[in-house]
Amino acid sequence: MDFDYSETQRDLSEKVKGVFDTDSEASFAKLESGDDDVIRIEVSKYLKTLGQVGYLTLGLENGKDTVGLVAAQESLATISPSLFLSVEVNARIFGRLIAVYGTADQKRKFLPGLKKGRVIGAVALSEGGMNIENNPLHTAGVPFDDGFLVTGEKNYVVNASIADWIAIAGKVKENIVFFLIKKGSEGLSIGQRLSTLGYNGTAISAISLENCPALSKYVIGPFEGEEPLKTIRTWENQILTAGSLGLMHRCYTTSLSYAKNHKSGNKPIIAYQEVGFKLAEMLTLLQTAQLLAYRAAWMAETKDRETSVVAYCAKVFCAESAEEIASQALQILGGHGYIGRNPAEEGYRNAKYLQIAGTSTDISRMKIADGVLQMD
Amino acid sequence: MNFSFTEEQLMFKEQVMRFATKEIVPRVQEHELKGEFDFQSFRKLGEFGILGLHFSEELGGSNADVVTSVLVGEALGEAGIDGGLTLAYGAHTFLCADTIFAHGTDTQRKKYIPKLASGEWIGCMGLTEPGAGSDVASLATKAEKRGDKYVLNGNKMFITNGPVSDVAVIYAKTGKDLKHAGISAFIVEKGAAGFSTGKNLIKMGVRSSHTSELIFEDCEIPEENLIGQEGAGFIMAMQTVEWDRSALLAPFIGGMTYVLKKCARFAKERYQFGRPIGEFQAIKHKLADMKIFIEAARSLCYRIAWCKDQGRPLNHLEAAVAKLFIGDWSLKPANDAMVLHGGYGYCHEYEVERYFRDSRLAPIGGGTSEIEKKIICKLI
């Protein structure tokens, strides 16, 4: 056992924090208000600096230093939730998809740029609803020339409007494949950025494809069975779990500092049990969530048969605790927290995404229970 | 970070579970129902080596690390031992014996530890009083030095193992006007003149452990029964709190695993509307919530144990966080387990109602949830 971060892990978290300075807030505001070009410029800027400190290479190899990955992710998610989501989808979903399932040529083409932050990627999974568990994919490719013509509709695609490349999950006959489609390709249209409750600085949109060509060399797969989709879901869940930690951290530290500095009746409000005890509960949830998330990550490096059940436990617990902590933070901050662009109100809005994206907390509970029912 | 146990630790856990399942669990229901202390099981825990696990070998222990001790606590709960017996074990080993082991003189250690480790003697610890609970500095029990003796006067309240103990570690004020710095710890043996115990208190849960008042009326004890220095008692009490908030919590987590397995079995065997109730989403949610609690709670416990093994003293914040979480957040899943069993769950035979009653102690004993919040507040 060892409950401490290693020096390398601590070092990387510090480097991630070092990427940001006092001007960064202005950039984060632009992510929310800017058009696609502005968002692309801002995300690219940070991808390059995050690439320099080694953030983008983490997790490209499945099951290696998973704890270090979470530690770094927690740092970034604490600083900017929206940038975090955008960067993670790029590095840990699009990047990993190529690193784990791609051909040697695809790796050579994409990975160097991804590690340096020069390419932005997106992965399109969902179709009608966010839930891909119970719905077969309708997007499909038909052979054409040296490749396929892809047709289908995808929804809730993070980074779609700023991506250089989009990996489209679809089918060729009965098999699952991923078509790597370059931006501007014929037949690819990207919808308006969706107006969302939270993560307002992340570009999320629907896309549609009509006879959109994908060359064979840019196709990952075919795969028999659903394994790659399930694996991508676990990556997504891992990102959302780490994102929850960042959200909680951000809300907790904001409320703690407010409670220490804001006075009422001549004493800091933390001196009132109504406020102080809330902070105690928030810290308890935060620390419990951290330990669970780190243990779930660590288990991914082991062959434990409960790895997947514990990962779902972490996802549910962290995502729901995030909403609870954000809610408590709003209560402590009062009017200050209710004003826009405050970590408390933003955290409260973002928290719901963590519960419905990836494997929703409801479906996660079903999967946990399936594991429990096999216990004896 | 690394959350693994050693092969050796895991093998020992298996051994403990096998032993407990065979030797102790069959006796649990009967004693719990009658509210009787199970002397035979207690002695068996001693013979197996559990009561003195972390003490040195020459004193009858096995030199185990703290993580292993906590793992054993979890194993006892997971095997299906009731909260009463595990509490009796916790109070005996960690609150009483460990204080003598950690702070006593060689003579004291040689005299008490081997017999406590074997279970021949049963130990208890007296800190709480009728008028002083969480506010330790307000202790009213006095110890006055007279010649080569100390004379104790006062009452201790809610003392686990009180009525059955042979050895008591008692906290009393030696410095009249001092607050924390006036608290000292003493060893009082059963039969000391002026020492008596009140009647066994009837409790909601942990009923196979006996709890009573301890009464000291001009109770004379030899001066060599002082543990450590005069005035050092508060620090000792604080160190036991760490055990209170790790090793004593582990059986609750193990117990939840035991109960969860029972729930899983019940959910598969119980048919309603033509299918096992385990297929209904509402039932599955309850199973999932119990599992989530267990996984969330475990690392909290082992973090304290690990810190202690690293020689990091008094992890107040970590201990308070663990105690608060396990205390408050265990109530819903404990309730879920009972509800899942329907009418059966309300009956003694199905054991979940026992767990429900036992687990209600978690947010009360060893520092209430409110006190944990107070501690956390002070430290942030």
HADDOCK unambig.tbl for C-alpha pairs under 7 A between the chains (distance, minus, plus):
assign (segid A and resid 1 and name CA) (segid B and resid 2 and name CA) 4.88 0.50 0.50
assign (segid A and resid 1 and name CA) (segid B and resid 3 and name CA) 4.90 0.50 0.50
assign (segid A and resid 1 and name CA) (segid B and resid 4 and name CA) 5.32 0.50 0.50
assign (segid A and resid 1 and name CA) (segid B and resid 5 and name CA) 6.37 0.50 0.50
assign (segid A and resid 2 and name CA) (segid B and resid 1 and name CA) 4.92 0.50 0.50
assign (segid A and resid 2 and name CA) (segid B and resid 2 and name CA) 4.77 0.50 0.50
assign (segid A and resid 2 and name CA) (segid B and resid 3 and name CA) 6.45 0.50 0.50
assign (segid A and resid 3 and name CA) (segid B and resid 1 and name CA) 5.05 0.50 0.50
assign (segid A and resid 3 and name CA) (segid B and resid 2 and name CA) 6.51 0.50 0.50
assign (segid A and resid 3 and name CA) (segid B and resid 303 and name CA) 6.52 0.50 0.50
assign (segid A and resid 4 and name CA) (segid B and resid 1 and name CA) 5.46 0.50 0.50
assign (segid A and resid 5 and name CA) (segid B and resid 1 and name CA) 5.60 0.50 0.50
assign (segid A and resid 6 and name CA) (segid B and resid 1 and name CA) 6.94 0.50 0.50
assign (segid A and resid 67 and name CA) (segid B and resid 1 and name CA) 6.89 0.50 0.50
assign (segid A and resid 276 and name CA) (segid B and resid 377 and name CA) 5.59 0.50 0.50
assign (segid A and resid 277 and name CA) (segid B and resid 373 and name CA) 5.44 0.50 0.50
assign (segid A and resid 277 and name CA) (segid B and resid 374 and name CA) 6.89 0.50 0.50
assign (segid A and resid 277 and name CA) (segid B and resid 377 and name CA) 6.68 0.50 0.50
assign (segid A and resid 280 and name CA) (segid B and resid 373 and name CA) 5.29 0.50 0.50
assign (segid A and resid 280 and name CA) (segid B and resid 376 and name CA) 5.54 0.50 0.50
assign (segid A and resid 280 and name CA) (segid B and resid 377 and name CA) 5.83 0.50 0.50
assign (segid A and resid 284 and name CA) (segid B and resid 321 and name CA) 5.11 0.50 0.50
assign (segid A and resid 284 and name CA) (segid B and resid 325 and name CA) 6.53 0.50 0.50
assign (segid A and resid 288 and name CA) (segid B and resid 296 and name CA) 6.07 0.50 0.50
assign (segid A and resid 288 and name CA) (segid B and resid 300 and name CA) 6.65 0.50 0.50
assign (segid A and resid 291 and name CA) (segid B and resid 299 and name CA) 6.25 0.50 0.50
assign (segid A and resid 292 and name CA) (segid B and resid 295 and name CA) 6.93 0.50 0.50
assign (segid A and resid 292 and name CA) (segid B and resid 296 and name CA) 5.47 0.50 0.50
assign (segid A and resid 295 and name CA) (segid B and resid 3 and name CA) 6.40 0.50 0.50
assign (segid A and resid 298 and name CA) (segid B and resid 2 and name CA) 6.90 0.50 0.50
assign (segid A and resid 310 and name CA) (segid B and resid 295 and name CA) 7.00 0.50 0.50
assign (segid A and resid 313 and name CA) (segid B and resid 292 and name CA) 5.08 0.50 0.50
assign (segid A and resid 317 and name CA) (segid B and resid 292 and name CA) 6.93 0.50 0.50
assign (segid A and resid 365 and name CA) (segid B and resid 285 and name CA) 5.80 0.50 0.50
assign (segid A and resid 365 and name CA) (segid B and resid 288 and name CA) 5.32 0.50 0.50
assign (segid A and resid 366 and name CA) (segid B and resid 284 and name CA) 6.11 0.50 0.50
assign (segid A and resid 366 and name CA) (segid B and resid 285 and name CA) 6.79 0.50 0.50
assign (segid A and resid 368 and name CA) (segid B and resid 288 and name CA) 5.35 0.50 0.50
assign (segid A and resid 369 and name CA) (segid B and resid 284 and name CA) 5.20 0.50 0.50
assign (segid A and resid 369 and name CA) (segid B and resid 285 and name CA) 6.97 0.50 0.50
assign (segid A and resid 369 and name CA) (segid B and resid 287 and name CA) 5.56 0.50 0.50
assign (segid A and resid 369 and name CA) (segid B and resid 288 and name CA) 4.90 0.50 0.50
assign (segid A and resid 372 and name CA) (segid B and resid 264 and name CA) 6.53 0.50 0.50
assign (segid A and resid 372 and name CA) (segid B and resid 287 and name CA) 6.95 0.50 0.50
assign (segid A and resid 373 and name CA) (segid B and resid 264 and name CA) 5.09 0.50 0.50
assign (segid A and resid 375 and name CA) (segid B and resid 261 and name CA) 6.61 0.50 0.50
assign (segid A and resid 376 and name CA) (segid B and resid 261 and name CA) 6.69 0.50 0.50
